[in-house]
Amino acid sequence: MTNPEDQFARGDAIATIAETFLKSLGPDFRLELAFPELTEDMIARLRSYGTEESFPADATLYTLGDRMTDMFVVLEGKIDIILPSAEGQPNIYARHRKNNFTGEFNLLNSQGAVVEARTLVPSTLLRISRTQLRRLMRAEGDIANVIVAACIWRRIGIVKAGSGGVLLKGRPGDPQMMLLQRFLVRNNYPHRIVDVPAEETDNDSARFPAVTLSDGRITPRPSIPELADELGITELPDPEMICDVAVVGGGPAGLAAAVYAASEGLCTTVIEGMAPGGQAGASSKIENYLGFPAGVSGQQLATRAHLQALKFGVHFAISREVITIEQVDGIHKLTLQGGIPVCARAVVVASGAQYRKLDVENYMKYENRGLHYAATAMESVLCRNQEIVVVGGGNSAGQASLFLSGIAKHVHHLVRRSSFAETMSQYLISRIENSSHITVYTESEIVALDGDRSLEKVSWVNLSTGERTVKDLSAVFVMIGAEPNTGWLFGTVRLDKKGFIRTGGLDAFDQSPYATSMPGIFAVGDVRANSVKRVASAVGEGSVVVSDIHRYLADHRNRLSARPNSTLAALRSVDAATSGANA
Ligand SMILES: Cc1cc2nc3c(=O)[nH]c(=O)nc-3n(C[C@H](O)[C@H](O)[C@H](O)COP(=O)(O)OP(=O)(O)OC[C@H]3O[C@@H](n4cnc5c(N)ncnc54)[C@H](O)[C@@H]3O)c2cc1C
């Protein structure tokens, strides 16, 4: 592997720029993982997956926005990787030499290129197509691991550099702006924020927030699906294809199911409304997940799992929610936002839960204008040196209080019960009690929210004494549990009284503890009735359900083999009937 110190030790001026730039990413940046040198043995094995090609100096291999780019391995010569800078001047992000290779996160998915690649001198390169790359990822485990690690570290570097990707322009605190920013952050997409003064956005509200794409095009007020499509974040499966497993939800349970299913050879698609990670992605630090003694942020865990799934060939339809599900001739047809169909032999419902809201007048007015449901680095910026409120008695509220107490001036923590004892882990209770930056208000609830454009004042009362507290503050973190995301199932599977999916023992044929009342539809994680609401249990259920799916598919194949080719025809007739009804 390349010694990072040697990487640019060849003395020309541009290499020095790249060296300075990479070093500016800080000591945590794993240069040796981002820019590895393949061994001669690896290169010899790679030759059977690619074709050797010669390029003159200054040849563009791919440019910003290009999709499905090939991977290039340097046999002789040099490739510069160029990142646009905030000032418009391109930066040499890296210089690949003999036995280095091109590509970053977008090598594993359909996202457009966020950097340019150009030969510096006449070069001989091994070009590996996406199809061949997928084949080599399956067959050459050691090389696959080197590529995957490089892809993620390069993306971390590009995001950290803060100059490439898209430009998001709008008024700070604008709800649509926050939604777009959250989408880009949660999907690790490089972007820069440009604040536009309120007067300007008010005068031209149809234009803001606006996104400037890498090719200079400006999209005013894009929806999440529009932006995702532009950037290639959504991968929609071929409508003619029937995949083995469709996983609804890319939280810990869904990601685990996808990794296990794809690694065991099943054709797998994950449909995710927002970004991989689910609720866990909103956690600043998960400290009780096995194997991470110093804790891990939800976003980090999600990114690693997402990458692991991509490595095994999982497709991700990100930014589209499933709206309906129906079964035709033993095949499940999911309809996504925008009417997009996805067909699968088996479905894993891992749609988790969404945050519960407070019952206070004007509540919706302040959503994303002072009311938050996640306490990550993104929200913490809004709390610097401010007094803030956290509401809730569970572990997520406890974690939020502790995390924010290191950034905010003071945290007022409200809980309706008389203590945290029954609802929060003891390690969090002890830390909260020992913090001079957190005041706990037991038996208390918020009774009023006030403010002109955004939250400015919060009032709460003590339910046993009636004492009222009013504070001028602009951020409240609402962490009072969650409700299941099962509305889209529309009576397809049996639910319990609270709307969670009932599983296990419902069908004498299928003894899977994760089987729902509809054969071929399984449910795992927080969305399942009586599940333990934890990352580890969600991951456990997601991985275990795959062996039940194998059993179901084997039986399903036997049953369908009696009626060949009937299924797609049946699905098309449903389409025709539906479009006729809608006309
Ligand atoms: C702030 C916070 C901190 C937490 N901290 C911890 C902790 O420290 N330790 C711990 O063990 N647990 C913690 N938890 C709980 C843990 O995150 C959850 O138990 C876990 O995420 C559940 O995983 P899941 O995959 O079942 O569902 P979720 O994480 O809820 O994921 C469901 C996914 O499905 C998607 N989705 C929903 N409906 C649809 C649809 N119709 N179509 C497509 N996609 C859809 C959602 O966008 C979401 O991404 C925390 C939770 C929160 C909110």
The ligand as an SDF file (V2000), in Angstrom:
LIG
                    3D

 53 58  0  0  0  0  0  0  0  0999 V2000
  -32.6870   10.0800   18.2830 C   0  0  0  0  0  0  0  0  0  0  0  0
  -32.7070    8.5770   18.4630 C   0  0  0  0  0  0  0  0  0  0  0  0
  -31.6880    7.9530   19.1670 C   0  0  0  0  0  0  0  0  0  0  0  0
  -31.6740    6.5540   19.3260 C   0  0  0  0  0  0  0  0  0  0  0  0
  -30.6510    5.9740   20.0100 N   0  0  0  0  0  0  0  0  0  0  0  0
  -30.5830    4.6220   20.1360 C   0  0  0  0  0  0  0  0  0  0  0  0
  -29.4920    3.9940   20.8100 C   0  0  0  0  0  0  0  0  0  0  0  0
  -28.5900    4.6510   21.3030 O   0  0  0  0  0  0  0  0  0  0  0  0
  -29.4690    2.6490   20.8720 N   0  0  0  0  0  0  0  0  0  0  0  0
  -30.4430    1.8660   20.3320 C   0  0  0  0  0  0  0  0  0  0  0  0
  -30.3130    0.6530   20.3930 O   0  0  0  0  0  0  0  0  0  0  0  0
  -31.5070    2.4340   19.7160 N   0  0  0  0  0  0  0  0  0  0  0  0
  -31.6170    3.7830   19.6030 C   0  0  0  0  0  0  0  0  0  0  0  0
  -32.6890    4.3730   18.9760 N   0  0  0  0  0  0  0  0  0  0  0  0
  -33.7640    3.4960   18.4490 C   0  0  0  0  0  0  0  0  0  0  0  0
  -33.3360    2.9130   17.0880 C   0  0  0  0  0  0  0  0  0  0  0  0
  -32.8560    3.9530   16.2680 O   0  0  0  0  0  0  0  0  0  0  0  0
  -34.5100    2.2040   16.4170 C   0  0  0  0  0  0  0  0  0  0  0  0
  -34.9420    1.1580   17.2660 O   0  0  0  0  0  0  0  0  0  0  0  0
  -34.0840    1.6180   15.0660 C   0  0  0  0  0  0  0  0  0  0  0  0
  -33.6420    2.6510   14.2070 O   0  0  0  0  0  0  0  0  0  0  0  0
  -35.2390    0.8720   14.4110 C   0  0  0  0  0  0  0  0  0  0  0  0
  -34.8060    0.4490   13.1590 O   0  0  0  0  0  0  0  0  0  0  0  0
  -35.8370    0.0720   11.9870 P   0  0  0  0  0  0  0  0  0  0  0  0
  -35.0020   -0.2260   10.8030 O   0  0  0  0  0  0  0  0  0  0  0  0
  -36.7900   -0.9360   12.4740 O   0  0  0  0  0  0  0  0  0  0  0  0
  -36.7240    1.3820   11.7050 O   0  0  0  0  0  0  0  0  0  0  0  0
  -36.3310    2.8850   11.4140 P   0  0  0  0  0  0  0  0  0  0  0  0
  -34.9980    3.2060   11.9600 O   0  0  0  0  0  0  0  0  0  0  0  0
  -37.5000    3.6780   11.8840 O   0  0  0  0  0  0  0  0  0  0  0  0
  -36.2350    2.9660    9.8190 O   0  0  0  0  0  0  0  0  0  0  0  0
  -37.3760    2.9060    9.0200 C   0  0  0  0  0  0  0  0  0  0  0  0
  -37.0690    3.5120    7.6520 C   0  0  0  0  0  0  0  0  0  0  0  0
  -38.1770    3.2770    6.7930 O   0  0  0  0  0  0  0  0  0  0  0  0
  -38.4100    4.4190    5.9830 C   0  0  0  0  0  0  0  0  0  0  0  0
  -39.8390    4.3900    5.5770 N   0  0  0  0  0  0  0  0  0  0  0  0
  -40.9290    4.5210    6.3580 C   0  0  0  0  0  0  0  0  0  0  0  0
  -42.0590    4.3740    5.6350 N   0  0  0  0  0  0  0  0  0  0  0  0
  -41.6700    4.1350    4.3570 C   0  0  0  0  0  0  0  0  0  0  0  0
  -42.3670    3.9030    3.1360 C   0  0  0  0  0  0  0  0  0  0  0  0
  -43.7130    3.8620    3.0770 N   0  0  0  0  0  0  0  0  0  0  0  0
  -41.6400    3.7180    2.0070 N   0  0  0  0  0  0  0  0  0  0  0  0
  -40.2750    3.7480    2.0390 C   0  0  0  0  0  0  0  0  0  0  0  0
  -39.5640    3.9690    3.1760 N   0  0  0  0  0  0  0  0  0  0  0  0
  -40.2490    4.1530    4.3090 C   0  0  0  0  0  0  0  0  0  0  0  0
  -38.0620    5.5950    6.8750 C   0  0  0  0  0  0  0  0  0  0  0  0
  -37.6950    6.7380    6.1050 O   0  0  0  0  0  0  0  0  0  0  0  0
  -36.8780    5.0220    7.6780 C   0  0  0  0  0  0  0  0  0  0  0  0
  -35.6530    5.3300    7.0640 O   0  0  0  0  0  0  0  0  0  0  0  0
  -32.7370    5.7640   18.7990 C   0  0  0  0  0  0  0  0  0  0  0  0
  -33.7810    6.4020   18.1030 C   0  0  0  0  0  0  0  0  0  0  0  0
  -33.7790    7.7880   17.9250 C   0  0  0  0  0  0  0  0  0  0  0  0
  -34.9170    8.4590   17.1880 C   0  0  0  0  0  0  0  0  0  0  0  0
  1  2  1  0
  2  3  1  0
  2 52  2  0
  3  4  2  0
  4  5  1  0
  4 50  1  0
  5  6  2  0
  6  7  1  0
  6 13  1  0
  7  8  2  0
  7  9  1  0
  9 10  1  0
 10 11  2  0
 10 12  1  0
 12 13  2  0
 13 14  1  0
 14 15  1  0
 14 50  1  0
 15 16  1  0
 16 17  1  0
 16 18  1  0
 18 19  1  0
 18 20  1  0
 20 21  1  0
 20 22  1  0
 22 23  1  0
 23 24  1  0
 24 25  2  0
 24 26  1  0
 24 27  1  0
 27 28  1  0
 28 29  2  0
 28 30  1  0
 28 31  1  0
 31 32  1  0
 32 33  1  0
 33 34  1  0
 33 48  1  0
 34 35  1  0
 35 36  1  0
 35 46  1  0
 36 37  1  0
 36 45  1  0
 37 38  2  0
 38 39  1  0
 39 40  1  0
 39 45  2  0
 40 41  1  0
 40 42  2  0
 42 43  1  0
 43 44  2  0
 44 45  1  0
 46 47  1  0
 46 48  1  0
 48 49  1  0
 50 51  2  0
 51 52  1  0
 52 53  1  0
M  END
$$$$
